[in-house]
Amino acid sequence: MDFYLLAFLLIILSGSIIVYIYYLKEKKEELASIQRGFCPKCHKDSIELVDQRSTGCSGPKLLSYECPECSYYNSFAVESGGGCGTGKCSL
């Protein structure tokens, strides 16, 4: 294998990993802002939970938030924190 091709693939792989880490960091900051009750885009307290789905009592929840003032919309996969053995199941 050519050295330049290997170096190019290594640069692409490391760049992809850095971009994904940056994406997850921004997503975490947006969720923290929403949990405080503020829209991450317009910084007003008008954020609303518009959809909540779950795959069961031990799976993650899919939460969708929307801001009616600036039309911000985003979905987050959040661990539910419970399990069928913990008694935190809600049917």
Secondary structure as GFF3:
##gff-version 3
##sequence-region A 1 91
A	DSSP	alpha_helix	3	35	.	.	.	ID=ss1
A	DSSP	beta_strand	48	54	.	.	.	ID=ss2
A	DSSP	beta_strand	60	67	.	.	.	ID=ss3
A	DSSP	beta_strand	72	79	.	.	.	ID=ss4
###
